[in-house]
């Protein structure tokens, strides 16, 4: 999260990572998160707010605007980060192609949005997280706050998504 925040605000022009997925997140010896594989990363040019390019990256992580138009910016990374948060919270695969024969691929984001709309998102939370008494004792609303942040990140509208620095502050 800090690495993503840094590439968005730590340079004269924002860098969009564009390839957030579990395989591109590593931990060092001190358990600090490191981003790996910057081959799809792009700097937003001076005077521009977006970049238009071919839609590439990991399925299930694409922000709607990027998927539909090829336009992306830092908020596209925020969306992908939100998908990652939801995957961590639910313990479910982001895309499950094994369901093709039974009606199509499964996308985690579509699934969690349906549950959330029906007021049943808590049914999807990984039991190991939901049953972790030490977490719930420290702060009984942490799970709700974490979930709200994740859903803000995956907002359809990029204007409604927080910046990565806001996400980092809220997750502290």
Beta strands, then each sheet from edge to edge (+ up, - down):
strand 1: 15-16
strand 2: 25-27
strand 3: 33-35
strand 4: 42-43
strand 5: 51-52
strand 6: 71-72
strand 7: 95-96
strand 8: 106-107
sheet 1: 1+ 4-
sheet 2: 2+ 3-
sheet 3: 5+ 6-
sheet 4: 7+ 8-
end
